[in-house]
Amino acid sequence: MQSIGSTAAQQPPGHAASPLSLRARWRQWWWSRIAPTNTLTLTQRNVYILPTGAGWMLALTLLLLLVASINFQLNLGYLLTFLLVGCVAVSIYVCHSTLRGLSLHLSDPAPQFMGSASPLEITLTSARRQPRHAIGLALHGSRNWVFTDVPGAGSSIVQVSFEPTHRGLHGVPTLKAETRYPLGTFRVWTIWRPAAQVLIYPQPENNPPPLPPGEARAQGAGHATSRGVGEFDGVRAYRRGDPLKLVVWKKAAKSFASGSDELVSRDAQQLQQQELWLDLAATGLLDREARISRLTAWVIQADRLGVDFGLRLPGQEIEQGNGAAHRHRCLEALALC
């Protein structure tokens, strides 16, 4: 939008604006009249209708039938022409009422990782008793339609997805709903600007290196060294009731292979003697996005192991913690870094 506007501003006086510039200005003005909302109720004010290509051909056919009937005084021709005109008039009402009165609601989208499609869950709710058929939803400018039928006095759920191009906080793209039911001669549509936003996590690195060594706590209680492959926290014999996420499955696989059934778990007490800190300097990479991608993989790995970890970023430090909320906080910080 800005580049188009700046190009038009640099044109000499009296030079006519290009069609692309006029189209962009028209679209900007039109979308500025549509208020962003996560729940949209379709009324006469936001539902539009126009004939399709098949509709224009049908209109031309009816015109030819009418001229031929008048020219040759064909009573059956009059009957057929006005019968078809009546069917078209009824189809206009049915087509428009298929969308009119429908309610669209967008559920809050869940965060997704970069490189994967972000699904948008839309609930279509109808209050009238008659069902609504062949309602399609898609991203504005896309031809990937998802069609559904909405039962009478019921609802239907549709998922439309889009692929973000970069990490961070994204506004949900503009959506459109359309139907051509029942004859396909008229197109009824609406434009919807959701107000929701979706958080896109950085894409984790494939096959990341082991977690960095733990740092001794400031209190000086214990100075255990790194054991490699993320096992800086030590192990002990398995006790009944230990969480499965604390079991060292690599050692368990070796025990099973040797005919033993001994299991070992990570020692939570020894874990308290060290702190795992994830920061950009520990990645050993130069590219900023590659650093963030490796930190993302480390956050996922540490969360899977169930260990406490902290995250250090420029101008921000997230204290030690674990669990789903801590994982989301760290991934959010990496996404917005």
LOTORNU-631670 format. One record per residue: x, y, z of N, C-alpha, C, CB in turn. Coordinates in steps of 0.001 Angstrom, whole numbers, plus 524288, in hexadecimal, padded with zeros to 5 digits. Atoms other than C-alpha are relative to their C-alpha. Glycine has a CB too. Layout:
N
XYZXYZXYZXYZ
...
! end
This chain:
337
803387FB54800008000080000800008035E804E3800007FC5A80003804B2
7FCD27FB537FF8680A888099D803E480336800E47FB188038F7FF9E804BE
7FCDF7FF48804B4812FA8070C7F8057FCB6801F87FB80802A77FAF17FE7D
803687FE25804278077A8090C7EEF77FEBE805B3800C17FB027FCCE7FFC7
801497FA947FEEA803C9815B37F5B4804A18038F7FEF57FE308009B8059A
7FB717FCBD800D5811C881AD67F5428011E8009C7FA36804BA7FDBA802CA
7FF2A7FF958059B812CA817D47E6BE7FC44803E67FD957FF647FAB47FD67
803CB7FC548020D8065681F4E7E40C8015D8058D801847FA947FEA5801E5
7FEB77FABD7FE3680B5382ACF7EC1080472802557FCE2801657FFF2805C0
7FB8D7FE0F802E7817A782BBD7E3BE7FEAE801347FA548045D7FC1E8003E
801687FEFB805608103C82CCB7D6E87FF4B805D77FF237FB077FD097FE87
8008D7FA73801118102483A307D0527FA56801B0800278025B801557FAC3
8055D7FE197FFDB8040D842D47D1B27FD507FF1E7FAC97FFDD805C980170
80316800D9804AE7F95683FAC7C829800687FA8A7FDDF80191803BC7FBEE
7FF7780561801D87FDE6831A37C6627FBBA7FCB58027A805827FDC08014F
804688031B7FE077F27B828397C7AB802027FB94803697FCB17FDCC7FB71
7FE898044E7FC837F32581E5D7D2CB7FF477FAD37FD3C7FCBF8001F80512
800438051A8027E7F5B4810767CE8F7FB607FCF580218805167FCF1800DA
80459803417FE197EABC8065B7CF6A801647FD0D804F17FE557FC257FBD2
7FE68802CB7FB4C7F2BD7FEE17D9927FF9780377804C78058B7FDF67FF6F
800597FC657FBA67F39380AF77E2217FA56800F78018C802A98051F7FEA3
805867FF1F7FED07E50980D837E1067FD9D7FB30802967FCF8801647FB00
80218804C67FDAD7E2127FF567E410801D27FF6C805A5801A67FB367FCCA
7FE02800687FAB07EADC7FFAA7F0107FD51803ED8039B805EA800D880010
802AE7FC137FCC87E4A080C3D7F4EF7FA5E7FE6D80109800298055E7FD57
80565801BD7FF457D711806BF7F2B97FFBF7FBA4804127FDA97FE1F7FAC6
7FFFC804497FC3E7DA7C7FA647FA3080122801FD8058C8040F7FBE07FE67
7FEC37FDE27FAE17E089802228055E7FB4E802E48024E804B9803A97FFA5
804A57FD3A7FE1A7D48880ADD806497FBB37FC2D801857FDFA803CE7FBD5
80429803C47FEFB7CB717FF1C805C4801077FD0E805137FF7E7FC277FB6D
7FECD802F87FB477D2947F774810447FFF38036F804DC805497FD5E7FF76
8003E7FC897FB787D33F80368819027FA748007D8021C8021A805617FE96
805757FFD27FE4C7C45E802C6819AA7FE557FAFB802C07FC74801017FB5A
8013E805007FD7F7C4CF7F4C681ED5802E17FFC080536801897FB427FC69
7FD9C800177FACA7C7387F48D82D7B801D67FA77801547FC15801FF80431
7FE298053E7FE737CFB27E9218325A7FCC87FDE780494805DF8002980180
8030A802887FBE07C7DC7DFA983AB4800A67FA1E7FF7D7FA1C801947FFB5
7FF94805B08000F7C8BB7D15883E9B7FABA7FD537FF5D802937FE21804F3
805408021C800C87B9F87CF7F83DB07FD20803917FC3B7FCF97FF7F8054B
802957FCF48041A7B2B87D3E4831857FAA37FDB47FEF680350800177FAE9
805598017F801607A4007D36C82F6E7FEB1802617FAB47FC00801D280446
800F77FE49805537A0397D43E8212A7FA79802397FF7F800CE7FB737FC27
804FC7FD44800C67957A7DE0081DF87FFDA802357FA7C7FF3E8047180420
8007A7FD9180523790D17E5A68122780472803D67FF047FABF802CA7FF7F
7FC017FBFF800A579BB87EF8581493805567FDD27FE8B8007780319804E9
7FAD180227801187A7437E6338131B7FFE07FB157FCA6802BD7FED380509
8007180464803A07A24A7DBE98097B7FEE78023D7FA967FB977FC0F801BC
8004F7FDC4805417A3DD7DEA87FAF27FEBC7FBB17FC1280534802C97FE84
801AA803D1803E979E797D8107EEB9800D28023B7FA907FA387FE75800CD
7FF487FEAC8057B7A1FE7D8477E0537FF507FB0A7FCBE8057C802877FF0B
80067804A48035E79F5E7CF387D4B58055E7FDAC7FEDA7FD3F801647FADB
7FB45802AC801B57A9A37C52D7D13D8002F7FFE07FA068003B7FA6180247
7FFBA80093805AF7AE277C22B7C36A7FB707FCDD7FDE78051A7FD6A7FE6E
8048C80311801977A39B7B7D07C28E7FB02803358006B7FF8B7FB0E80355
8049A7FCB07FF6D799C57C1D47C7567FF5B803C27FB788004D8030580509
800577FC7A8048F79D317CB6D7BC797FE6B7FD007FB1E80545802CC7FF11
80199803288047579BEC7C0837B2767FA3E7FE9380045803477FB167FFB2
8058D801207FF6178EAF7BCED7B8097FCB9804D57FEBD7FEDB7FE1980596
802DC7FB338014678A627CB2B7B7217FFD0800D77FA1E80287804BE802AE
7FFF67FF77805B478E9E7CB947A8C87FC4F7FC127FD76805917FF457FDDC
80385804038021D787517BEDF7A6377FA4D80189800BB8010A7FAB58029F
8055E7FE4E7FF0677AE87C4297AC6D7FE82804877FC6F7FF5280196805BB
801187FBB18038F77C017D0817A44C7FEEC7FE0D7FA7B80489803D47FFF4
800DF802368052E77D2D7C890797C67FACD7FD1A7FFB2804767FC547FE8F
8050A802AE7FFE0771957C02179BCA7FB7B803DB7FFC87FF907FCA5804E4
804287FC1A7FFF77696D7CC3F79E5A7FF67802887FAA18011A8042E80426
8003D7FDA58053676D037D27C7913D7FDAB7FC307FC0B8057A801BA7FE38
80224803E58039E76A1F7C5DC789EA7FA327FF2A800ED802E87FACF8008E
8058F800C27FED475D137C443790ED7FCCA804977FE037FF277FF4C805E8
802D47FB68801EF759177D23078D977FFDB7FFFE7FA09802908051780205
7FFA47FFCF805B175DA67D0DE77F7A7FC6E7FC007FD728059B7FF1C7FE42
8030F804328025E756DB7C3EB77CD17FACB7FF10802CC803287FB027FFFA
804E98007E7FD1474B867C5B8786697FF3D7FA73802177FB5B801857FC84
800158053C7FDC474E8E7B92478DAA7FE2380038805A5805737FD757FFAC
802087FFF77FAA6746027B76B79994803377FC788039F7FA457FE4480008
7FCBD803777FCD274E077ABF679E5680551802708010A800AC7FAB27FD4F
7FB197FD397FF2A75A187B45979C887FF81803E880472801B2802C87FB02
800F67FC757FB977542D7BE9F7A5797FFDC7FD04805237FADA802FC7FF39
800828031B7FB35750D77B40C7AF56805577FE3F801F77FC7B7FB377FF0E
7FAD0801CF7FE6C75E977AE727AF4E8036180481801F8802B57FD437FB70
7FCBE7FB8C7FE7D764FA7BBE07B0057FEA2801F1805707FF6B8046E7FC12
8018A7FDDD7FAE975D067C0D77BB8F800807FBF58045E7FA66802037FFC2
7FF1E8040D7FC1775DFD7B3B47C26C805B580011801C47FE867FA917FDCF
7FA767FFBB7FEA176CD27B4967C1CB8013E80500802FB803607FFA87FB16
7FF287FB207FD2676C747C2D67C61F7FE297FF7A805A57FD248048C7FD4B
801E9800D77FAAB764647BECA7D1E9803B47FCA38032F7FAA47FD7E7FFE4
7FC34803477FD4376E237B4217D546804D28032180184801927FB567FC9A
7FB6E7FCC57FED2779417BDF07D46E7FED7803AD80485801B1803227FB29
8016C7FC6C7FBBD771F37C78B7DD397FFF67FD308053C7FAA1802777FEF8
80008802FF7FB2476FD47BCF27E76E805927FE948019D7FCAA7FB057FF63
7FAA1801767FEB777E247B8C27E682803008049A8024E802D07FDF37FB24
7FD6C7FB657FDB57826C7C6C27E9667FECF80052805CF7FE3B805167FD38
801907FFB27FA7D77AC07C69F7F61B802837FB9A803247F9FF7FFC180086
7FDCF804797FD2D77F607B8F47F9E3805E6800A4800AC7FEC57FAD97FD18
7FA577FF647FFC778D8B7BC017F6AA801948041F8040B802218017A7FA9C
7FEB37FBD17FC4878DB37C8B17FE637FEC77FE68805937FD09805007FEA5
801808018B7FAAF7869A7C2DC80A13803627FB9C802217FA527FE578001B
7FC7B804177FE1B7908D7B7B280AB980431802418038B802887FD237FB6B
7FC227FD777FCA879A7A7C130810617FD88803C4803DE803F3802DD7FCB2
802537FC0C7FC91791837CB82816267FDFC7FD7E805047FB88802E57FD2D
801978020A7FAF078F667C938824AA803CF7FC1F8025B7FAD47FD817FF85
7FC1B803B17FE0A79B247C03582604803DE802D080392802E97FD527FB6C
7FC377FDD17FC597A4A17C2838314C8051D7FD0B7FF877FDEC7FFCB805AA
7FACA80244800757B3477C03182FCA8032F80176804CD802C3801E07FAEF
7FCC67FF057FB5B7BC397BECD83B978053E7FD537FF597FD3E7FE0F8050C
7FAAF8020F800537CAFE7BD0183B898020A7FEE78057B803A8803DF7FD18
7FD97801637FAFF7D0E97B5A3847028059380211800277FFEE7F9FD800DE
7FAA87FE047FF677DDA97BAC784C83803E07FC037FDD48013B80135805D8
7FC50803C7802427E84C7B47E84428804747FEB8803B680236802167FAE8
7FBB4801BF7FCA87F28F7AC8B84B56805348015A7FD767FFA57FA108010D
7FACF7FEED80241801077AFE7849AC801E37FB5F7FCC0804028013A8045D
7FDE5804008037A807EF7A88883EE0805C38011A7FEF87FCE47FFCC7FACC
7FA887FF6980160815F07A63483ACF8007E801BA7FA4F802FC7FADD800EF
7FEEB7FE3C8054781B7C7ACC582ED9800FB7FB4F7FC78804B4803BE7FFED
7FF6880447803A981AED7A407822E17FB557FC6A7FFBD804A77FCEF8015C
804C5803218000E80DD679DDD826307FB50803927FF4B7FF777FCC280515
804BC7FCF1800F0800487A25A8224D7FD5180142805277FC3C7FD0C7FC59
802D97FE567FB577F8947A9F382C6A7FA297FF687FF0180161805BF8017C
80590800D5800F57EA8E7A4D482D147FC9F80411802C67FE6D7FA8B801BF
803D67FC637FDD07DF337AE1582F747FACF7FD178006A7FF76805157FC8F
804E2802D07FF1E7D3177A7EC835817FB75803D68001B8003C7FCD880527
804697FC698009C7C68E7AEBF831517FAFA7FCFC800EC7FFFF8029C7FA7B
80512802627FED27B9257AB73836C17FBB9803157FD467FF027FFCC805FD
8046B7FDA2802B27AD5C7AE3B82E1E7FB097FE64802D67FFD47FE597FA1F
804B5801037FCE57A0B47AF68835CF7FB46802587FD418008E802458059B
804D87FE4580279792F67B05F8303A7FB917FF88803DB7FED27FCD17FB06
80475800007FC62786DC7B3F9837FE7FAF17FE3C7FD647FF408056C8024B
804E18017D8029977CB07B0C982DA67FF8B7FA127FF9C7FFB0802777FA86
800FF805967FFFA776787A36182C4C801CD7FD4E7FAFE7FA477FF04800D3
7FE6D80260804ED779EC7A12681E05805F37FF957FFB17FDE28032F7FB5C
7FA53800878008E7878F79BEF81B0B80220803A27FBC6801727FA557FEB9
7FD447FCCE803E4791707A3CF813468040E7FC857FD54802A9804F480297
7FCCA8039B80301798EC79D0B8086880455802DC7FD137FC9F7FCF27FC2C
7FBB97FE678037E7A5C279E9480100802308055B801607FE21800067FA60
7FD7F7FB237FE4A7AC107A97B808FF805DF7FF1D800147FDF8801C580585
7FA5B8008F8005F7BA5A7AB4B805DF802D980451802DB801AB7FFEB7FA60
7FC9A7FC347FD6B7C50E7B21B80DB5805877FF517FDFA7FFD27FF5F8060B
7FAA380012801E57D2BD7B5C280954802A3805118018B800347FF337FA01
7FD1C7FB2F7FF4B7DD747BFB780B227FEDF803A07FB6B805EE7FEEA80080
801027FC4B804327DB407CC2180368804687FFBA7FBF77FF738059D80232
7FC2C8008B8042A7E20A7CA957F65A8019E7FA737FEF0804A9803178013E
7FEA780583800B97E2F77BBC47F7967FB767FD257FD738016F7FD6880546
803F680350802727DBC17B16A7EFD47FF4D7FACD802E1801727FEF97FA53
8006F804D37FCF27DD237A6D37FA277FB318005180383805077FF0F80351
804F07FFA07FD327CEF07A6327FE487FF1D7FB398036C7FB7C800A47FC2C
801CB8042A7FC897C9C779E32809997FA17800AA80090802DE8002E80582
805AE7FF9F8002A7BB4179B53808327FD9A7FCD5804737FDE57FE1A7FAAE
802CC8029F7FBD07B18F79767812937FA30801347FF9480223801AC80561
805A07FF197FF627A3097964A8153F7FEEA8010D805BF7FCB77FB387FDFA
8016E7FEAA7FA9F79D2379C66821617FA7F7FE00801028005C8060B800FE
80542802167FEFA79199794DB8273B7FC6780426802418004A7FB5A803BD
803CD7FC5E7FDD27852E79BA282B468007D80077805DE7FA8E7FE537FE97
7FF757FEEC7FA68786457A20C838AF804B67FD2B802497FB087FE66802ED
7FB49802AD7FE3C793EE79C76839C9804DF802E97FE4C800217FA6D7FDEF
7FB037FD91801537A22C79F17836F58037A7FC127FD3C802BD80222804EF
7FC2B8032B802C27AD6379A0882EDF8055E8027F800B87FE967FF797FA15
7FAAB7FE207FF1F7BC2179B2D830E0803437FF097FB1A802837FD43804D4
7FCB980037804AD7C57179E0D825BB80583801C0801827FDB6803827FB80
7FA8F7FE7C7FF187D45079EDF825E480267802037FAF0803357FB5780229
7FD2E7FD90804537DB8E7A81681CCE8058280128801F87FD2A805237FDFF
7FA9A7FF5C7FE3E7EA647A8A881D7A802EA803C67FC7B802D27FAB980024
7FC717FCB2802FB7F4E47B22E81937805857FF0E801FC7FE7B805E480075
7FA85800EC7FEB5803B77B17681939802C780535800CB802BA7FCC67FBAB
7FD227FB187FF0780ABE7BCE981FC8805657FFD77FD828008580107805EA
7FAF17FF9A802A08171E7C1B4819518047B8012E803BB7FFC5804287FBDF
7FBE17FED57FC4181E8C7C583825A07FDDC7FF40805808021F805A67FF3F
80193800BA7FA8B81E6F7C39B8345F7FDE38052280231804AB7FE0580358
802067FB587FD78817BB7CCF383DAD7FA1B7FFDB8006E801AF804D27FD11
805A47FF777FF4C80A027D1DF83FD77FD8D8019A7FAD27FEB48040D8045B
802887FF0F80504801627D14A833BE7FA3780136800D5800AA7FB3D7FC58
8059B7FF3F800427F40B7D6FE8315C7FD987FBE27FC777FEAD805847FE0C
802A4803E6803407EA6F7CD1182C047FE898028B7FACD7FB097FDC0802D3
801327FD9C8050F7E9057CF8D81D597FA24800887FF17802697FCD07FB9F
805757FF17801597DC667D45D817697FD9E7FB0C7FDA97FF828049F7FC25
802CD8049F801CD7D2747C99E814D87FB538019C7FCB27FE397FCA1804A9
804BA7FF198030F7C7117C86F80B847FC907FB26800458015A801607FA3D
803DD80436800257BAAE7C04C80BA07FCAE800C17FB257FC887FFED80511
802B57FFA7805027B33F7BD247FF487FC697FB587FF43803EC800547FB7D
8036180445801AC7A81F7B5097F9F47FDC0801407FAA57FB937FF0880402
802947FF7C805187A2427B2AD7EC7D7FB4C7FC6A7FFAF803D47FEC97FB8A
80490803677FFA47974A7A9FC7F1097FB11803357FED77FFA87FD6380584
800898056C801C678DF87A5D97EB248016A7FF037FA457FA8E7FE49800DF
7FF5D800CF8059D78FF37A8117DC6A8057A8013F7FE117FC20803467FD15
7FAE07FE6A801CC79D9D7ADBE7DBBF7FFF0804A77FC6F8028C7FBA57FD57
8006D7FB7A80377798A57B9727D4188012480522802CE7FA9A800357FD9C
7FECF7FB527FCF379B077C32C7DF2B804047FEA38042B7FAF98024E80286
7FBEA800947FC107A67D7C4FE7E8467FEE1803C28047680586801057FDA3
800F37FCE67FB497A3C97C9AB7F623804CA7FF66803747FADA7FE3B802F1
7FB318004B7FCFB7AFA47CD197FE5F80035804448041B804B8800617FC6D
7FEF37FC1B7FBFA7B4A77D4A480A0E805DD80000801207FCC77FEDE80515
7FA877FF6A7FE8C7C1F47D9A380E6F800498008A805EC8028F804D07FD36
7FF9E8001F7FA437C64F7D72E81C838059F8010A801987FE197FAA68023C
7FADE7FEB77FDD67D1C07DD708239D800257FE7C805C98013B805EF7FF4B
7FFB5801857FA7A7D4567D5E583049803C88038480300801B37FA3F80081
7FCA37FCCC7FCA07DA607DD4883BA48040F7FCC5802E47FCB6802F9803E8
7FC71803657FD117E1B17D1828411F805798003C7FDB07FDFE7FA5380004
7FA918006B8019B7F05C7CFCA8406C8020B7FA968016C8035E8045480295
7FDB88052D7FF0B7F86C7C35983FD5805DD800A4800B77FEC57FC1F7FB68
7FA6C7FFD07FED1805F57C179845AC802C27FB8D7FD23800F97FFA5805FE
7FD01803DE802F280FCC7BA8C83CF6805577FF608029780096801A47FA21
7FAF3801287FDA081B167B41D84413804387FF707FBBF7FFA77FAF380359
7FBD280110803C7828737B34683D708002E7FA327FE9980553801C480233
7FF818056E801A782B247A6F3835D3804987FD7D802D0800B17FF9E7FA01
7FB9F8027B7FD298335379DAB83E51803EF7FD937FC407FDF27FBC9803C5
7FBD3802378032E84050798F9839067FF727FA127FFB2805618017F8023B
7FFFC805AB800A7840BA78B53833748051F7FDBB8021B7FF3F7FE827FA2A
7FB74802A27FDB4849F77822F83AE080382803D6802F3803297FD3B7FBBA
7FCC17FC467FD0984EA378C4F844CE804077FD2E8034E7FC948037780381
7FC19802637FC7E85AC4789C184D287FDBE7FF538057A80509803608003A
801EC800BE7FA9E8595A7858E85B777FF7480539802D7803B87FC6280315
800AF7FB507FCCF8553A78F4A865AE80545801D6802247FC237FEF280487
7FB157FE037FDDB8600F7983786AB4800B67FE3C805A38002D805FD7FFAD
7FF0C801A57FA9486686794E6877CB7FD138037B803D9805E38001A8013A
8027F7FCFB7FBF185FA4799268841E803E080364802F17FD367FC71803BB
7FCC97FC6A7FCF4864DA7A45988C497FF147FF04805CA7FEC6805C47FE95
80081800C27FA5E867997A2B089AC37FCDF804708025C805657FFA08029D
803267FBFE7FD6E85E0F7A9CB8A37780377803BC803147FBEF7FD7B803A0
7FCF67FBF97FD42862917B6378A9FC801207FE798059B7FD1F805327FFE4
7FF2C8017A7FA91861197AFE48B773804B37FC6B800A87FB2C7FD5E80224
7FB6C803717FFB686C3A7A6998B40C7FEB77FA8F801BF803F58023D80398
8017D805407FE598648779A7E8B7DC800937FC4B7FB737FA5C7FFE480221
7FF2B803D88041D86A3F790288AF108026A8027B7FB387FAE77FD5D7FE8F
7FD8A7FE15804BE872B0791B68A3288006D7FB7D7FC1B805798026680130
7FFE480462803A486EDE7863B89AAF80108801FF7FA877FAD87FCE580030
7FE9C7FE728055087421786D388CFB7FC397FD9C7FC238059F7FE637FEB0
80375801EF8042386D5078463880288013B7FA537FEBB80082803627FB0F
7FF578057F8014B86B2E7761B87C907FF067FEFE7FA337FC577FCAB8034D
800CE800B58059A8686F778A486E137FA7F7FE517FEC7803CC7FC0E7FDDC
805178016E8020C85C4377694866047FBB1801D4803A17FFA77FA207FF2F
804157FDBE7FCCC8547577F1086F447FF6B7FD878054C7FB087FFAC7FD40
80090802AC7FB06856FE7766C87B5A8035E80296804218016C7FA3D7FF77
7FCD97FD2F7FC3585D80780FA883777FDE37FF7F8058580053805AA7FE85
80285800077FAE98541C77E5588EBE800DB7FAF38030B7FA4A800EB7FF57
7FEFC804BA7FD13858DE770A2892B37FB717FC2F7FFD880145801588058A
803FD804098000A85155763FB8943F800267FD0880523800C57FC427FB59
8005E803677FB7484CFB75AAD89EDF7FC8D7FB667FE7C7FDC5802FA804E6
803488049080110845DE74DB289FC97FA3C801957FFCF800DE7FBBD80433
805967FECD800A8837B274DDA89B917FCF67FE86804E67FDBE7FD1B7FB34
80367800F07FB8B82DBE74EDD8A6937FA5E7FFF57FE2D800D48042B8044A
8057C800588016581F8874B0F8A5B97FD5580554800D07FD437FBB380345
802A37FAF27FFB18178D757448A2D9802E78045D7FD3C7FF378017880593
7FD217FC01802EB8223675E9C89B607FD308012B7FAE0805B37FE377FEEF
802637FEB78051781CA97660888FA68030D7FD8C7FB8D7FFB6805F67FF39
7FD74802838046C81F7F75F6B882BC803B2803B57FD257FBF07FDEB7FC3E
7FC9B7FC5A802C38258376BEE87D7B8055F80070802957FD718055A7FFBD
7FAEA7FFEA7FD6A8309176A7888794803317FB187FEF07FF48800AB805CF
7FD33804E1801208342D75CBC882FA803D5800F87FB8B7FC1C7FB7C7FE94
7FC067FF8B80417840D775C5687B207FF3C7FB657FC4E805BB800188025B
80189804498036D83BC27545686FB5804A17FDD87FCE17FBBB801D07FC4B
7FB7580216802C3848FA7534786902802BF7FBD48033F803D4804687FEA7
7FDA3803E97FC8C84E9174C59874BD7FC657FB50800A780144802668055D
803B28044E7FF8C8421974455875D8800537FC687FB497FA73802158009E
7FF868033C804B08439373FC7867BD804D77FC8F800428002F8036C7FB1C
7FB43803197FF7A8518473B6586A837FF3F7FB9D803F680498803788019B
800F38040B7FC0D84CFA73416876AE7FCA17FBA57FDC97FD618025B804DB
80361803F88024E8422172D2286F41803007FCB17FC0F7FB438028E7FD62
7FCFA802EA803E684BB77297686483803AA7FC12802888031F803BF7FC99
7FC70803887FD3C854DB7234086E867FD277FC0380350803A98031580367
80309803C97FD02849D471B7C874B77FE8F801C780566802E77FB1680066
8014B7FDF67FAD7848387242A880A67FB25803747FF98804AD8031B80257
804B67FCBA7FFEC83BD872B3088494800A4804A6803A87FB407FCC6801A5
7FF0E7FBA37FC8684250735D388CAE7FEC6805227FD3D805A97FFF3801F3
801427FAD1801FD83D3F7438C88AB88029B80418803797F9FB800DB7FFC8
7FDBA7FBA87FD15843967504F88EC07FCED804F07FEC6805E6800B97FEA6
802AE7FB068009B83DA375DBB890C1803D380466801057FB4180064803B4
7FCC87FB6F7FEE88436976B40890D37FF33801AD805A47FEB1804877FC39
8000F7FEAA7FA76846C576F9A89E8D7FE52805AD8009B805727FF1280289
801FF7FAAC7FF4F83E7677B5B8A2068033D80317803F07FA4E7FFDA801C2
7FCDD7FD387FC228470377E808ADD780513801FA7FDA08012A7FC78804A9
7FB3D7FE3E802888535E77EFC8A5B67FED38042D7FBF2802D37FB6A7FD7B
801A07FC04803BA84BE0786D689B967FFCD8055C802917FAAD7FEA37FDAD
800617FB057FD49849D8791558A5D38055A8027E800DC7FD447FF4380532
7FACD7FDD07FF438589B793128A6A9801D9803157FB3D803D87FBAF80134
7FE7D7FD5B804C58595379854898C47FB4D802C27FD91802667FC1D7FC22
803F67FD18802D6851CC7A1D6890498013A7FFB27FA317FFBC805C5801E2
7FF6780021805AE84FB17A045881C07FE21805357FDC97FCE57FB547FD8B
801477FB02802758501C7AD4587AA9800E27FF8F7FA1E80356804858025B
7FFBA7FFF9805B084D457AE7E86C2B80081805A97FE327FB177FD507FD85
7FF4A7FAB380205852B77BA9386592802687FFBF7FA93803798034C803B8
7FE1E7FFC08055D856EF7BF1985823805D17FEBF7FF9E7FEF18055F7FDB9
7FA5C800D5800348656E7BE8485B8B801607FA3C8002A802A7802D38047A
7FED5805927FF7A864B77AFF785EB67FEE47FCF17FB0B7FCE77FDB78046F
80152802D6804C385FCD7AC6E8512B804BC7FF207FC817FBD6802E97FD02
7FB59800838034786CFB7AE9C84AA17FF0E8013D7FA4B8021E7FA9E8006F
8014C7FE9880562866927B41783E5A80065805E47FF4D7FA777FE127FE8B
7FF907FA7280130867EF7C1358378F7FADF8024E7FE1480436800E07FBF7
804EB7FE058021D85B067C29B8304D7FBE980058804507FE097FC7D7FB83
803C37FF1F7FBC2850717C8408390E7FB747FC267FFBB7FDEC8059D7FFCC
8046B803918006C8454E7BFFE833BB801A37FA698012F7FD97800537FA92
7FE248053F7FEB484D9B7B3BB834C48009F7FF5C805E6805367FEE37FD3D
7FFA2800297FA42850557B7108430B7FAA87FF1F80275802678051A8021C
80543800707FDCC841EE7B8D0845E77FDB47FA9E7FEE27FC688044B7FDC8
801EE805308015583EC67AC1E83ED7802597FBDD803988013D7FEB87FA4C
7FD8A803C97FC77848A57A4AF8473E7FDED800978058E805F8800AA7FFF5
8023E7FF347FACB8439E7AAE1853C67FA877FDB3800537FFDB805D68015D
805418024A8000F835E17A6D384FDE800407FA218009B7FD24801677FAF4
7FF66805B17FF8283A55798C584E2F801B87FE7F8057B803F57FDF47FBFE
7FE4A801227FAAD8412B7994885B617FB948009B803F4804848038E8017C
8047A7FF567FC7A834FF79E7C862197FC6E7FB417FFB87FCEB805037FEA1
803598049F800A682D1E7933085C848028E7FB3F802737FEDE7FEF87FA2D
7FD36804807FDCD837997896B8606C8000580028805F08059C7FFD47FDF7
7FFF27FF917FA4C838C578E9586E5B7FA977FF1280243802058055D801AC
80555800EA7FE1C82A0478E9F86FDE7FE9C7FA3B7FFB37FC0F8033C7FCD5
801198059A8007D8294D7809B86AFB802B97FCE18043C801AB7FE037FAA7
7FD2A802B17FBD98339677C86874EB7FDDB8013F80560805B4801677FFCA
802507FE9D7FAFF82C0E7834387FC6803B4802AF803C07FDE87FB4880283
7FC3E7FD5F7FC9C8379478B37884F27FEAB805CC80048805AD7FF307FDFF
8008C7FA5D7FF828376A7991C889F680400802B57FC7A800B1801BC805C5
7FC737FD098035B83D527A2F0880957FE3D805A77FFCA8003C7FDA17FA71
801187FA77800B983E347B17587E77801C7801BA7FA97802B38034780444
7FED07FE018053683F507B9BA8722D802178058C800737FB197FFD67FC6F
7FDAB7FACF800138481B7C5658700380014802117FA6E805947FFE580250
800327FD5E80501845877CE93864B4801C0805A4800BE7FA707FFBB7FD9C
7FE777FA817FF7284A567DC65861E07FBA9803498026F8017E802447FAAF
803CA7FCB57FD5C843517E52986B867FBBB7FD18802D17FDA2803887FC3C
8041F8030F7FD7A83B537DA0A87142802537FB098023F7FB8F7FEB17FC1A
7FE55804D67FD8383D857CED287AA97FB467FD748028C804648010580414
804518030B7FDCE833877C45F87E0B8024A7FC42803FB7FCE37FCFD7FBA5
7FDC9802FE7FBC08361B7BDEF88B107FF177FA287FF3B7FDB4801C88052B
80067805A78003E837547AF5988D757FA617FE3A800CA8038B7FD8080412
8053F802287FF6B82B067A75588C157FF507FB5E7FC5B7FBD2804317FEE5
8015680441803878246D79C108850F7FA1C7FFCE7FF69802287FAB480204
805928008A800E781726797C58805D7FE4C802AE7FAFA7FCFE8023180492
802187FE03804EE80E5779BA28751E7FFEB805F67FFDC7FA837FDE57FF1E
8003A7FA477FFEE80CA67A9C48796E805718025F7FF4C7FD8F801EF80525
7FAA77FE068009181B587ABCD87AB5801EF7FF297FA6F803B47FD4C803EE
7FE708010F8056981D957A57986D767FD97804087FC4E7FE5B7FA6B7FE5E
8028F7FC1D8035C813987AE7A86717802688056F800B77FA1C800338012C
7FDA77FAD37FEFF819A87BA6186DA18052E800847FD35800C3800E7805E6
7FADC7FFC38028D8272F7B706868727FF658002D7FA15803637FB4480198
800CB80010805AB8224F7B3EF85ABA7FDB78052D7FE217FC657FB747FE6D
8022F7FAE28016C81A7A7C08F85A988044A804197FFDC7FBAC801A6803E1
7FBA77FC3F7FFF0826A27C84685E66803807FF517FB448033A7FF6680500
7FCD3800F7804A782E387C1C28536C7FD3A801C97FB198015D7FA3C7FF90
802F87FE608049F823567C488849B380010805E77FF527FA5F7FE1480061
800397FA438003D8231A7D30484D1F8055480279800717FC878021980445
7FABF7FDE37FF51831CD7D46884EAF801C1802EC7FB0D803E57FB9080153
! end
